Amino acid sequence: MDHDYNERELKMLEVLLLNLAAHANMLITKGNMMFNPLEKNEDDLFRFQFAWQKSLSEEQYKDFIESVEKKYNTALMMSTIENVRIYFQ
């Protein structure tokens, strides 16, 4: 991805996406979730590992991913940030 966002804009985007993930987590798991930053590649806008104290069921994880994807896609569209791919590993 070829982007020209400055450090402040990237930080604001990061905070937005972390808050959206936290909201999805509370709706789905109703438990605590930790965010661990990962080293970003040159093309990455956002790269974090989400971790829970206890494992999620397969259904909870699927619901969490669906909720986060919807929230991220909506936020990125409304922010006119285009050509973004979202990966979950």
PDB file of N, CA, C and O in Angstrom:
ATOM      1  N   MET A   1       0.849  -1.179   0.000  1.00  0.00           N
ATOM      2  CA  MET A   1       0.000   0.000   0.000  1.00  0.00           C
ATOM      3  C   MET A   1       0.891   1.238   0.000  1.00  0.00           C
ATOM      4  O   MET A   1       1.837   1.340   0.782  1.00  0.00           O
ATOM      5  N   ASP A   2       0.592   2.121  -0.839  1.00  0.00           N
ATOM      6  CA  ASP A   2       1.348   3.368  -0.918  1.00  0.00           C
ATOM      7  C   ASP A   2       0.537   4.450  -0.208  1.00  0.00           C
ATOM      8  O   ASP A   2      -0.459   4.935  -0.744  1.00  0.00           O
ATOM      9  N   HIS A   3       0.960   4.823   0.991  1.00  0.00           N
ATOM     10  CA  HIS A   3       0.221   5.843   1.739  1.00  0.00           C
ATOM     11  C   HIS A   3       1.149   7.004   2.081  1.00  0.00           C
ATOM     12  O   HIS A   3       2.371   6.860   2.102  1.00  0.00           O
ATOM     13  N   ASP A   4       0.551   8.133   2.342  1.00  0.00           N
ATOM     14  CA  ASP A   4       1.325   9.322   2.677  1.00  0.00           C
ATOM     15  C   ASP A   4       0.850   9.927   4.002  1.00  0.00           C
ATOM     16  O   ASP A   4       0.831  11.148   4.162  1.00  0.00           O
ATOM     17  N   TYR A   5       0.471   9.073   4.939  1.00  0.00           N
ATOM     18  CA  TYR A   5      -0.020   9.547   6.235  1.00  0.00           C
ATOM     19  C   TYR A   5       1.162   9.902   7.119  1.00  0.00           C
ATOM     20  O   TYR A   5       2.175   9.203   7.137  1.00  0.00           O
ATOM     21  N   ASN A   6       1.020  10.994   7.849  1.00  0.00           N
ATOM     22  CA  ASN A   6       2.099  11.363   8.765  1.00  0.00           C
ATOM     23  C   ASN A   6       1.950  10.558  10.060  1.00  0.00           C
ATOM     24  O   ASN A   6       0.977   9.828  10.247  1.00  0.00           O
ATOM     25  N   GLU A   7       2.929  10.707  10.938  1.00  0.00           N
ATOM     26  CA  GLU A   7       2.959   9.923  12.177  1.00  0.00           C
ATOM     27  C   GLU A   7       1.726  10.167  13.037  1.00  0.00           C
ATOM     28  O   GLU A   7       1.193   9.233  13.636  1.00  0.00           O
ATOM     29  N   ARG A   8       1.272  11.407  13.102  1.00  0.00           N
ATOM     30  CA  ARG A   8       0.092  11.738  13.910  1.00  0.00           C
ATOM     31  C   ARG A   8      -1.167  11.084  13.343  1.00  0.00           C
ATOM     32  O   ARG A   8      -1.980  10.547  14.096  1.00  0.00           O
ATOM     33  N   GLU A   9      -1.329  11.127  12.027  1.00  0.00           N
ATOM     34  CA  GLU A   9      -2.491  10.502  11.395  1.00  0.00           C
ATOM     35  C   GLU A   9      -2.480   8.988  11.608  1.00  0.00           C
ATOM     36  O   GLU A   9      -3.524   8.387  11.860  1.00  0.00           O
ATOM     37  N   LEU A  10      -1.307   8.378  11.507  1.00  0.00           N
ATOM     38  CA  LEU A  10      -1.207   6.934  11.739  1.00  0.00           C
ATOM     39  C   LEU A  10      -1.555   6.586  13.178  1.00  0.00           C
ATOM     40  O   LEU A  10      -2.207   5.572  13.429  1.00  0.00           O
ATOM     41  N   LYS A  11      -1.128   7.415  14.129  1.00  0.00           N
ATOM     42  CA  LYS A  11      -1.445   7.184  15.543  1.00  0.00           C
ATOM     43  C   LYS A  11      -2.948   7.303  15.778  1.00  0.00           C
ATOM     44  O   LYS A  11      -3.524   6.504  16.517  1.00  0.00           O
ATOM     45  N   MET A  12      -3.585   8.292  15.157  1.00  0.00           N
ATOM     46  CA  MET A  12      -5.033   8.456  15.296  1.00  0.00           C
ATOM     47  C   MET A  12      -5.768   7.250  14.710  1.00  0.00           C
ATOM     48  O   MET A  12      -6.741   6.772  15.294  1.00  0.00           O
ATOM     49  N   LEU A  13      -5.311   6.764  13.574  1.00  0.00           N
ATOM     50  CA  LEU A  13      -5.912   5.581  12.967  1.00  0.00           C
ATOM     51  C   LEU A  13      -5.737   4.364  13.871  1.00  0.00           C
ATOM     52  O   LEU A  13      -6.663   3.571  14.038  1.00  0.00           O
ATOM     53  N   GLU A  14      -4.565   4.220  14.442  1.00  0.00           N
ATOM     54  CA  GLU A  14      -4.291   3.116  15.354  1.00  0.00           C
ATOM     55  C   GLU A  14      -5.232   3.152  16.561  1.00  0.00           C
ATOM     56  O   GLU A  14      -5.789   2.125  16.947  1.00  0.00           O
ATOM     57  N   VAL A  15      -5.404   4.323  17.149  1.00  0.00           N
ATOM     58  CA  VAL A  15      -6.289   4.475  18.317  1.00  0.00           C
ATOM     59  C   VAL A  15      -7.737   4.145  17.937  1.00  0.00           C
ATOM     60  O   VAL A  15      -8.445   3.471  18.686  1.00  0.00           O
ATOM     61  N   LEU A  16      -8.162   4.622  16.780  1.00  0.00           N
ATOM     62  CA  LEU A  16      -9.512   4.318  16.303  1.00  0.00           C
ATOM     63  C   LEU A  16      -9.711   2.809  16.158  1.00  0.00           C
ATOM     64  O   LEU A  16     -10.698   2.259  16.646  1.00  0.00           O
ATOM     65  N   LEU A  17      -8.771   2.144  15.488  1.00  0.00           N
ATOM     66  CA  LEU A  17      -8.920   0.706  15.243  1.00  0.00           C
ATOM     67  C   LEU A  17      -8.839  -0.107  16.531  1.00  0.00           C
ATOM     68  O   LEU A  17      -9.553  -1.100  16.675  1.00  0.00           O
ATOM     69  N   LEU A  18      -7.990   0.292  17.463  1.00  0.00           N
ATOM     70  CA  LEU A  18      -7.927  -0.403  18.751  1.00  0.00           C
ATOM     71  C   LEU A  18      -9.235  -0.241  19.524  1.00  0.00           C
ATOM     72  O   LEU A  18      -9.709  -1.189  20.149  1.00  0.00           O
ATOM     73  N   ASN A  19      -9.814   0.947  19.484  1.00  0.00           N
ATOM     74  CA  ASN A  19     -11.090   1.170  20.176  1.00  0.00           C
ATOM     75  C   ASN A  19     -12.225   0.380  19.541  1.00  0.00           C
ATOM     76  O   ASN A  19     -13.100  -0.126  20.244  1.00  0.00           O
ATOM     77  N   LEU A  20     -12.217   0.273  18.226  1.00  0.00           N
ATOM     78  CA  LEU A  20     -13.241  -0.533  17.547  1.00  0.00           C
ATOM     79  C   LEU A  20     -13.097  -2.007  17.904  1.00  0.00           C
ATOM     80  O   LEU A  20     -14.095  -2.698  18.106  1.00  0.00           O
ATOM     81  N   ALA A  21     -11.859  -2.492  17.984  1.00  0.00           N
ATOM     82  CA  ALA A  21     -11.628  -3.884  18.377  1.00  0.00           C
ATOM     83  C   ALA A  21     -12.058  -4.109  19.826  1.00  0.00           C
ATOM     84  O   ALA A  21     -12.646  -5.142  20.145  1.00  0.00           O
ATOM     85  N   ALA A  22     -11.768  -3.150  20.700  1.00  0.00           N
ATOM     86  CA  ALA A  22     -12.175  -3.273  22.106  1.00  0.00           C
ATOM     87  C   ALA A  22     -13.695  -3.318  22.229  1.00  0.00           C
ATOM     88  O   ALA A  22     -14.234  -4.085  23.026  1.00  0.00           O
ATOM     89  N   HIS A  23     -14.382  -2.500  21.443  1.00  0.00           N
ATOM     90  CA  HIS A  23     -15.841  -2.495  21.459  1.00  0.00           C
ATOM     91  C   HIS A  23     -16.381  -3.841  20.980  1.00  0.00           C
ATOM     92  O   HIS A  23     -17.283  -4.402  21.601  1.00  0.00           O
ATOM     93  N   ALA A  24     -15.846  -4.352  19.899  1.00  0.00           N
ATOM     94  CA  ALA A  24     -16.272  -5.662  19.387  1.00  0.00           C
ATOM     95  C   ALA A  24     -16.014  -6.743  20.433  1.00  0.00           C
ATOM     96  O   ALA A  24     -16.844  -7.629  20.634  1.00  0.00           O
ATOM     97  N   ASN A  25     -14.877  -6.669  21.089  1.00  0.00           N
ATOM     98  CA  ASN A  25     -14.542  -7.657  22.114  1.00  0.00           C
ATOM     99  C   ASN A  25     -15.557  -7.642  23.248  1.00  0.00           C
ATOM    100  O   ASN A  25     -15.997  -8.704  23.690  1.00  0.00           O
ATOM    101  N   MET A  26     -15.932  -6.474  23.722  1.00  0.00           N
ATOM    102  CA  MET A  26     -16.888  -6.408  24.831  1.00  0.00           C
ATOM    103  C   MET A  26     -18.267  -6.912  24.409  1.00  0.00           C
ATOM    104  O   MET A  26     -18.970  -7.528  25.211  1.00  0.00           O
ATOM    105  N   LEU A  27     -18.657  -6.661  23.176  1.00  0.00           N
ATOM    106  CA  LEU A  27     -19.942  -7.170  22.692  1.00  0.00           C
ATOM    107  C   LEU A  27     -19.950  -8.687  22.585  1.00  0.00           C
ATOM    108  O   LEU A  27     -20.944  -9.333  22.915  1.00  0.00           O
ATOM    109  N   ILE A  28     -18.838  -9.254  22.123  1.00  0.00           N
ATOM    110  CA  ILE A  28     -18.781 -10.691  21.839  1.00  0.00           C
ATOM    111  C   ILE A  28     -18.360 -11.507  23.058  1.00  0.00           C
ATOM    112  O   ILE A  28     -19.050 -12.454  23.436  1.00  0.00           O
ATOM    113  N   THR A  29     -17.227 -11.146  23.681  1.00  0.00           N
ATOM    114  CA  THR A  29     -16.682 -12.003  24.744  1.00  0.00           C
ATOM    115  C   THR A  29     -17.032 -11.529  26.142  1.00  0.00           C
ATOM    116  O   THR A  29     -17.047 -12.318  27.087  1.00  0.00           O
ATOM    117  N   LYS A  30     -17.314 -10.239  26.272  1.00  0.00           N
ATOM    118  CA  LYS A  30     -17.591  -9.627  27.574  1.00  0.00           C
ATOM    119  C   LYS A  30     -16.441  -9.833  28.559  1.00  0.00           C
ATOM    120  O   LYS A  30     -16.642  -9.817  29.773  1.00  0.00           O
ATOM    121  N   GLY A  31     -15.232 -10.027  28.024  1.00  0.00           N
ATOM    122  CA  GLY A  31     -14.052 -10.236  28.860  1.00  0.00           C
ATOM    123  C   GLY A  31     -12.927  -9.309  28.460  1.00  0.00           C
ATOM    124  O   GLY A  31     -13.054  -8.510  27.532  1.00  0.00           O
ATOM    125  N   ASN A  32     -11.828  -9.429  29.174  1.00  0.00           N
ATOM    126  CA  ASN A  32     -10.672  -8.583  28.897  1.00  0.00           C
ATOM    127  C   ASN A  32      -9.909  -9.071  27.672  1.00  0.00           C
ATOM    128  O   ASN A  32      -9.858 -10.267  27.384  1.00  0.00           O
ATOM    129  N   MET A  33      -9.324  -8.126  26.968  1.00  0.00           N
ATOM    130  CA  MET A  33      -8.493  -8.424  25.811  1.00  0.00           C
ATOM    131  C   MET A  33      -7.289  -7.501  25.878  1.00  0.00           C
ATOM    132  O   MET A  33      -7.413  -6.326  26.224  1.00  0.00           O
ATOM    133  N   MET A  34      -6.121  -8.042  25.543  1.00  0.00           N
ATOM    134  CA  MET A  34      -4.905  -7.233  25.509  1.00  0.00           C
ATOM    135  C   MET A  34      -4.510  -6.976  24.065  1.00  0.00           C
ATOM    136  O   MET A  34      -4.793  -7.778  23.176  1.00  0.00           O
ATOM    137  N   PHE A  35      -3.857  -5.853  23.847  1.00  0.00           N
ATOM    138  CA  PHE A  35      -3.341  -5.470  22.534  1.00  0.00           C
ATOM    139  C   PHE A  35      -1.823  -5.470  22.617  1.00  0.00           C
ATOM    140  O   PHE A  35      -1.248  -4.769  23.449  1.00  0.00           O
ATOM    141  N   ASN A  36      -1.179  -6.236  21.775  1.00  0.00           N
ATOM    142  CA  ASN A  36       0.272  -6.257  21.733  1.00  0.00           C
ATOM    143  C   ASN A  36       0.729  -5.752  20.369  1.00  0.00           C
ATOM    144  O   ASN A  36       0.452  -6.388  19.352  1.00  0.00           O
ATOM    145  N   PRO A  37       1.431  -4.607  20.334  1.00  0.00           N
ATOM    146  CA  PRO A  37       1.884  -4.104  19.038  1.00  0.00           C
ATOM    147  C   PRO A  37       2.924  -5.039  18.432  1.00  0.00           C
ATOM    148  O   PRO A  37       3.777  -5.585  19.132  1.00  0.00           O
ATOM    149  N   LEU A  38       2.835  -5.210  17.126  1.00  0.00           N
ATOM    150  CA  LEU A  38       3.797  -6.006  16.380  1.00  0.00           C
ATOM    151  C   LEU A  38       4.580  -5.078  15.458  1.00  0.00           C
ATOM    152  O   LEU A  38       4.101  -4.005  15.091  1.00  0.00           O
ATOM    153  N   GLU A  39       5.771  -5.495  15.094  1.00  0.00           N
ATOM    154  CA  GLU A  39       6.574  -4.702  14.173  1.00  0.00           C
ATOM    155  C   GLU A  39       5.847  -4.606  12.839  1.00  0.00           C
ATOM    156  O   GLU A  39       5.426  -5.611  12.268  1.00  0.00           O
ATOM    157  N   LYS A  40       5.710  -3.372  12.357  1.00  0.00           N
ATOM    158  CA  LYS A  40       4.997  -3.147  11.107  1.00  0.00           C
ATOM    159  C   LYS A  40       5.951  -3.245   9.927  1.00  0.00           C
ATOM    160  O   LYS A  40       7.099  -2.805   9.988  1.00  0.00           O
ATOM    161  N   ASN A  41       5.443  -3.835   8.852  1.00  0.00           N
ATOM    162  CA  ASN A  41       6.155  -3.809   7.585  1.00  0.00           C
ATOM    163  C   ASN A  41       5.929  -2.447   6.953  1.00  0.00           C
ATOM    164  O   ASN A  41       5.084  -1.678   7.412  1.00  0.00           O
ATOM    165  N   GLU A  42       6.665  -2.152   5.922  1.00  0.00           N
ATOM    166  CA  GLU A  42       6.578  -0.844   5.268  1.00  0.00           C
ATOM    167  C   GLU A  42       5.162  -0.526   4.800  1.00  0.00           C
ATOM    168  O   GLU A  42       4.748   0.633   4.840  1.00  0.00           O
ATOM    169  N   ASP A  43       4.420  -1.525   4.362  1.00  0.00           N
ATOM    170  CA  ASP A  43       3.079  -1.304   3.827  1.00  0.00           C
ATOM    171  C   ASP A  43       1.973  -1.377   4.874  1.00  0.00           C
ATOM    172  O   ASP A  43       0.809  -1.141   4.552  1.00  0.00           O
ATOM    173  N   ASP A  44       2.312  -1.698   6.115  1.00  0.00           N
ATOM    174  CA  ASP A  44       1.305  -1.849   7.165  1.00  0.00           C
ATOM    175  C   ASP A  44       0.894  -0.503   7.742  1.00  0.00           C
ATOM    176  O   ASP A  44       1.738   0.342   8.042  1.00  0.00           O
ATOM    177  N   LEU A  45      -0.408  -0.314   7.894  1.00  0.00           N
ATOM    178  CA  LEU A  45      -0.925   0.842   8.620  1.00  0.00           C
ATOM    179  C   LEU A  45      -1.113   0.506  10.093  1.00  0.00           C
ATOM    180  O   LEU A  45      -1.010   1.378  10.956  1.00  0.00           O
ATOM    181  N   PHE A  46      -1.389  -0.758  10.372  1.00  0.00           N
ATOM    182  CA  PHE A  46      -1.792  -1.194  11.710  1.00  0.00           C
ATOM    183  C   PHE A  46      -1.416  -2.654  11.848  1.00  0.00           C
ATOM    184  O   PHE A  46      -1.727  -3.457  10.968  1.00  0.00           O
ATOM    185  N   ARG A  47      -0.755  -3.012  12.934  1.00  0.00           N
ATOM    186  CA  ARG A  47      -0.392  -4.417  13.128  1.00  0.00           C
ATOM    187  C   ARG A  47      -0.322  -4.702  14.625  1.00  0.00           C
ATOM    188  O   ARG A  47       0.594  -4.258  15.317  1.00  0.00           O
ATOM    189  N   PHE A  48      -1.302  -5.449  15.103  1.00  0.00           N
ATOM    190  CA  PHE A  48      -1.401  -5.775  16.521  1.00  0.00           C
ATOM    191  C   PHE A  48      -1.794  -7.232  16.701  1.00  0.00           C
ATOM    192  O   PHE A  48      -2.439  -7.831  15.841  1.00  0.00           O
ATOM    193  N   GLN A  49      -1.395  -7.780  17.822  1.00  0.00           N
ATOM    194  CA  GLN A  49      -1.849  -9.103  18.237  1.00  0.00           C
ATOM    195  C   GLN A  49      -2.851  -8.890  19.361  1.00  0.00           C
ATOM    196  O   GLN A  49      -2.575  -8.170  20.320  1.00  0.00           O
ATOM    197  N   PHE A  50      -4.012  -9.517  19.238  1.00  0.00           N
ATOM    198  CA  PHE A  50      -5.016  -9.468  20.291  1.00  0.00           C
ATOM    199  C   PHE A  50      -4.881 -10.748  21.112  1.00  0.00           C
ATOM    200  O   PHE A  50      -4.704 -11.831  20.555  1.00  0.00           O
ATOM    201  N   ALA A  51      -4.963 -10.623  22.428  1.00  0.00           N
ATOM    202  CA  ALA A  51      -4.808 -11.783  23.304  1.00  0.00           C
ATOM    203  C   ALA A  51      -5.858 -11.737  24.409  1.00  0.00           C
ATOM    204  O   ALA A  51      -6.219 -10.667  24.899  1.00  0.00           O
ATOM    205  N   TRP A  52      -6.340 -12.915  24.790  1.00  0.00           N
ATOM    206  CA  TRP A  52      -7.337 -13.061  25.841  1.00  0.00           C
ATOM    207  C   TRP A  52      -6.776 -13.914  26.962  1.00  0.00           C
ATOM    208  O   TRP A  52      -5.890 -14.738  26.734  1.00  0.00           O
ATOM    209  N   GLN A  53      -7.286 -13.723  28.177  1.00  0.00           N
ATOM    210  CA  GLN A  53      -6.829 -14.518  29.313  1.00  0.00           C
ATOM    211  C   GLN A  53      -7.197 -15.985  29.152  1.00  0.00           C
ATOM    212  O   GLN A  53      -6.430 -16.874  29.521  1.00  0.00           O
ATOM    213  N   LYS A  54      -8.374 -16.227  28.602  1.00  0.00           N
ATOM    214  CA  LYS A  54      -8.764 -17.612  28.337  1.00  0.00           C
ATOM    215  C   LYS A  54      -9.167 -17.722  26.871  1.00  0.00           C
ATOM    216  O   LYS A  54      -9.643 -16.758  26.271  1.00  0.00           O
ATOM    217  N   SER A  55      -8.974 -18.884  26.318  1.00  0.00           N
ATOM    218  CA  SER A  55      -9.239 -19.095  24.896  1.00  0.00           C
ATOM    219  C   SER A  55     -10.700 -18.829  24.562  1.00  0.00           C
ATOM    220  O   SER A  55     -11.598 -19.111  25.355  1.00  0.00           O
ATOM    221  N   LEU A  56     -10.914 -18.286  23.381  1.00  0.00           N
ATOM    222  CA  LEU A  56     -12.269 -18.081  22.894  1.00  0.00           C
ATOM    223  C   LEU A  56     -12.755 -19.354  22.226  1.00  0.00           C
ATOM    224  O   LEU A  56     -11.965 -20.127  21.685  1.00  0.00           O
ATOM    225  N   SER A  57     -14.053 -19.562  22.269  1.00  0.00           N
ATOM    226  CA  SER A  57     -14.616 -20.673  21.508  1.00  0.00           C
ATOM    227  C   SER A  57     -14.497 -20.321  20.029  1.00  0.00           C
ATOM    228  O   SER A  57     -14.309 -19.157  19.675  1.00  0.00           O
ATOM    229  N   GLU A  58     -14.607 -21.309  19.187  1.00  0.00           N
ATOM    230  CA  GLU A  58     -14.527 -21.071  17.748  1.00  0.00           C
ATOM    231  C   GLU A  58     -15.624 -20.103  17.307  1.00  0.00           C
ATOM    232  O   GLU A  58     -15.391 -19.242  16.458  1.00  0.00           O
ATOM    233  N   GLU A  59     -16.817 -20.242  17.881  1.00  0.00           N
ATOM    234  CA  GLU A  59     -17.934 -19.364  17.533  1.00  0.00           C
ATOM    235  C   GLU A  59     -17.665 -17.922  17.975  1.00  0.00           C
ATOM    236  O   GLU A  59     -17.931 -16.982  17.228  1.00  0.00           O
ATOM    237  N   GLN A  60     -17.137 -17.753  19.188  1.00  0.00           N
ATOM    238  CA  GLN A  60     -16.812 -16.407  19.669  1.00  0.00           C
ATOM    239  C   GLN A  60     -15.760 -15.756  18.775  1.00  0.00           C
ATOM    240  O   GLN A  60     -15.879 -14.582  18.423  1.00  0.00           O
ATOM    241  N   TYR A  61     -14.728 -16.521  18.409  1.00  0.00           N
ATOM    242  CA  TYR A  61     -13.668 -15.971  17.565  1.00  0.00           C
ATOM    243  C   TYR A  61     -14.230 -15.560  16.210  1.00  0.00           C
ATOM    244  O   TYR A  61     -13.910 -14.484  15.705  1.00  0.00           O
ATOM    245  N   LYS A  62     -15.063 -16.408  15.620  1.00  0.00           N
ATOM    246  CA  LYS A  62     -15.683 -16.097  14.324  1.00  0.00           C
ATOM    247  C   LYS A  62     -16.527 -14.824  14.440  1.00  0.00           C
ATOM    248  O   LYS A  62     -16.443 -13.944  13.583  1.00  0.00           O
ATOM    249  N   ASP A  63     -17.334 -14.725  15.491  1.00  0.00           N
ATOM    250  CA  ASP A  63     -18.169 -13.538  15.707  1.00  0.00           C
ATOM    251  C   ASP A  63     -17.312 -12.291  15.919  1.00  0.00           C
ATOM    252  O   ASP A  63     -17.640 -11.220  15.408  1.00  0.00           O
ATOM    253  N   PHE A  64     -16.216 -12.424  16.668  1.00  0.00           N
ATOM    254  CA  PHE A  64     -15.309 -11.304  16.910  1.00  0.00           C
ATOM    255  C   PHE A  64     -14.717 -10.809  15.588  1.00  0.00           C
ATOM    256  O   PHE A  64     -14.719  -9.609  15.314  1.00  0.00           O
ATOM    257  N   ILE A  65     -14.216 -11.729  14.779  1.00  0.00           N
ATOM    258  CA  ILE A  65     -13.602 -11.377  13.492  1.00  0.00           C
ATOM    259  C   ILE A  65     -14.624 -10.675  12.591  1.00  0.00           C
ATOM    260  O   ILE A  65     -14.315  -9.649  11.985  1.00  0.00           O
ATOM    261  N   GLU A  66     -15.827 -11.220  12.504  1.00  0.00           N
ATOM    262  CA  GLU A  66     -16.863 -10.612  11.669  1.00  0.00           C
ATOM    263  C   GLU A  66     -17.190  -9.194  12.143  1.00  0.00           C
ATOM    264  O   GLU A  66     -17.341  -8.283  11.329  1.00  0.00           O
ATOM    265  N   SER A  67     -17.298  -9.015  13.449  1.00  0.00           N
ATOM    266  CA  SER A  67     -17.621  -7.711  14.005  1.00  0.00           C
ATOM    267  C   SER A  67     -16.492  -6.711  13.740  1.00  0.00           C
ATOM    268  O   SER A  67     -16.751  -5.579  13.330  1.00  0.00           O
ATOM    269  N   VAL A  68     -15.258  -7.119  13.971  1.00  0.00           N
ATOM    270  CA  VAL A  68     -14.118  -6.230  13.754  1.00  0.00           C
ATOM    271  C   VAL A  68     -14.002  -5.862  12.277  1.00  0.00           C
ATOM    272  O   VAL A  68     -13.771  -4.698  11.949  1.00  0.00           O
ATOM    273  N   GLU A  69     -14.158  -6.825  11.393  1.00  0.00           N
ATOM    274  CA  GLU A  69     -14.075  -6.536   9.957  1.00  0.00           C
ATOM    275  C   GLU A  69     -15.123  -5.515   9.540  1.00  0.00           C
ATOM    276  O   GLU A  69     -14.819  -4.575   8.805  1.00  0.00           O
ATOM    277  N   LYS A  70     -16.349  -5.693  10.002  1.00  0.00           N
ATOM    278  CA  LYS A  70     -17.409  -4.739   9.668  1.00  0.00           C
ATOM    279  C   LYS A  70     -17.082  -3.347  10.189  1.00  0.00           C
ATOM    280  O   LYS A  70     -17.220  -2.359   9.467  1.00  0.00           O
ATOM    281  N   LYS A  71     -16.649  -3.271  11.444  1.00  0.00           N
ATOM    282  CA  LYS A  71     -16.325  -1.982  12.045  1.00  0.00           C
ATOM    283  C   LYS A  71     -15.152  -1.321  11.326  1.00  0.00           C
ATOM    284  O   LYS A  71     -15.193  -0.124  11.042  1.00  0.00           O
ATOM    285  N   TYR A  72     -14.113  -2.090  11.031  1.00  0.00           N
ATOM    286  CA  TYR A  72     -12.939  -1.540  10.345  1.00  0.00           C
ATOM    287  C   TYR A  72     -13.302  -1.075   8.941  1.00  0.00           C
ATOM    288  O   TYR A  72     -12.927   0.026   8.537  1.00  0.00           O
ATOM    289  N   ASN A  73     -14.022  -1.897   8.199  1.00  0.00           N
ATOM    290  CA  ASN A  73     -14.388  -1.523   6.832  1.00  0.00           C
ATOM    291  C   ASN A  73     -15.222  -0.248   6.810  1.00  0.00           C
ATOM    292  O   ASN A  73     -15.013   0.616   5.958  1.00  0.00           O
ATOM    293  N   THR A  74     -16.164  -0.126   7.741  1.00  0.00           N
ATOM    294  CA  THR A  74     -16.993   1.077   7.818  1.00  0.00           C
ATOM    295  C   THR A  74     -16.142   2.299   8.169  1.00  0.00           C
ATOM    296  O   THR A  74     -16.266   3.346   7.534  1.00  0.00           O
ATOM    297  N   ALA A  75     -15.283   2.167   9.176  1.00  0.00           N
ATOM    298  CA  ALA A  75     -14.441   3.294   9.591  1.00  0.00           C
ATOM    299  C   ALA A  75     -13.493   3.721   8.473  1.00  0.00           C
ATOM    300  O   ALA A  75     -13.311   4.915   8.237  1.00  0.00           O
ATOM    301  N   LEU A  76     -12.894   2.759   7.791  1.00  0.00           N
ATOM    302  CA  LEU A  76     -11.967   3.091   6.703  1.00  0.00           C
ATOM    303  C   LEU A  76     -12.696   3.746   5.542  1.00  0.00           C
ATOM    304  O   LEU A  76     -12.185   4.691   4.940  1.00  0.00           O
ATOM    305  N   MET A  77     -13.881   3.254   5.226  1.00  0.00           N
ATOM    306  CA  MET A  77     -14.664   3.842   4.143  1.00  0.00           C
ATOM    307  C   MET A  77     -15.044   5.284   4.498  1.00  0.00           C
ATOM    308  O   MET A  77     -14.912   6.185   3.670  1.00  0.00           O
ATOM    309  N   MET A  78     -15.512   5.498   5.723  1.00  0.00           N
ATOM    310  CA  MET A  78     -15.915   6.832   6.142  1.00  0.00           C
ATOM    311  C   MET A  78     -14.728   7.789   6.218  1.00  0.00           C
ATOM    312  O   MET A  78     -14.895   9.002   6.087  1.00  0.00           O
ATOM    313  N   SER A  79     -13.541   7.249   6.429  1.00  0.00           N
ATOM    314  CA  SER A  79     -12.317   8.052   6.487  1.00  0.00           C
ATOM    315  C   SER A  79     -11.678   8.222   5.114  1.00  0.00           C
ATOM    316  O   SER A  79     -10.615   8.829   4.985  1.00  0.00           O
ATOM    317  N   THR A  80     -12.328   7.688   4.102  1.00  0.00           N
ATOM    318  CA  THR A  80     -11.840   7.684   2.716  1.00  0.00           C
ATOM    319  C   THR A  80     -10.430   7.117   2.599  1.00  0.00           C
ATOM    320  O   THR A  80      -9.600   7.623   1.843  1.00  0.00           O
ATOM    321  N   ILE A  81     -10.181   6.063   3.358  1.00  0.00           N
ATOM    322  CA  ILE A  81      -8.925   5.321   3.247  1.00  0.00           C
ATOM    323  C   ILE A  81      -9.225   4.112   2.382  1.00  0.00           C
ATOM    324  O   ILE A  81     -10.009   3.241   2.758  1.00  0.00           O
ATOM    325  N   GLU A  82      -8.593   4.068   1.221  1.00  0.00           N
ATOM    326  CA  GLU A  82      -8.917   3.041   0.230  1.00  0.00           C
ATOM    327  C   GLU A  82      -7.801   2.012   0.086  1.00  0.00           C
ATOM    328  O   GLU A  82      -6.683   2.197   0.566  1.00  0.00           O
ATOM    329  N   ASN A  83      -8.146   0.928  -0.590  1.00  0.00           N
ATOM    330  CA  ASN A  83      -7.198  -0.134  -0.933  1.00  0.00           C
ATOM    331  C   ASN A  83      -6.517  -0.727   0.294  1.00  0.00           C
ATOM    332  O   ASN A  83      -5.299  -0.906   0.316  1.00  0.00           O
ATOM    333  N   VAL A  84      -7.309  -1.028   1.307  1.00  0.00           N
ATOM    334  CA  VAL A  84      -6.795  -1.625   2.534  1.00  0.00           C
ATOM    335  C   VAL A  84      -7.230  -3.084   2.585  1.00  0.00           C
ATOM    336  O   VAL A  84      -8.387  -3.414   2.322  1.00  0.00           O
ATOM    337  N   ARG A  85      -6.295  -3.937   2.922  1.00  0.00           N
ATOM    338  CA  ARG A  85      -6.603  -5.351   3.128  1.00  0.00           C
ATOM    339  C   ARG A  85      -6.486  -5.640   4.618  1.00  0.00           C
ATOM    340  O   ARG A  85      -5.543  -5.203   5.278  1.00  0.00           O
ATOM    341  N   ILE A  86      -7.448  -6.376   5.131  1.00  0.00           N
ATOM    342  CA  ILE A  86      -7.466  -6.735   6.551  1.00  0.00           C
ATOM    343  C   ILE A  86      -7.174  -8.222   6.646  1.00  0.00           C
ATOM    344  O   ILE A  86      -7.839  -9.042   6.014  1.00  0.00           O
ATOM    345  N   TYR A  87      -6.158  -8.561   7.456  1.00  0.00           N
ATOM    346  CA  TYR A  87      -5.775  -9.952   7.648  1.00  0.00           C
ATOM    347  C   TYR A  87      -5.879 -10.314   9.117  1.00  0.00           C
ATOM    348  O   TYR A  87      -5.521  -9.528   9.994  1.00  0.00           O
ATOM    349  N   PHE A  88      -6.367 -11.501   9.368  1.00  0.00           N
ATOM    350  CA  PHE A  88      -6.361 -12.072  10.722  1.00  0.00           C
ATOM    351  C   PHE A  88      -5.609 -13.391  10.632  1.00  0.00           C
ATOM    352  O   PHE A  88      -5.872 -14.211   9.753  1.00  0.00           O
ATOM    353  N   GLN A  89      -4.681 -13.580  11.542  1.00  0.00           N
ATOM    354  CA  GLN A  89      -3.893 -14.818  11.543  1.00  0.00           C
ATOM    355  C   GLN A  89      -4.121 -15.559  12.832  1.00  0.00           C
ATOM    356  O   GLN A  89      -3.550 -16.630  13.038  1.00  0.00           O
TER     357      GLN A  89
END
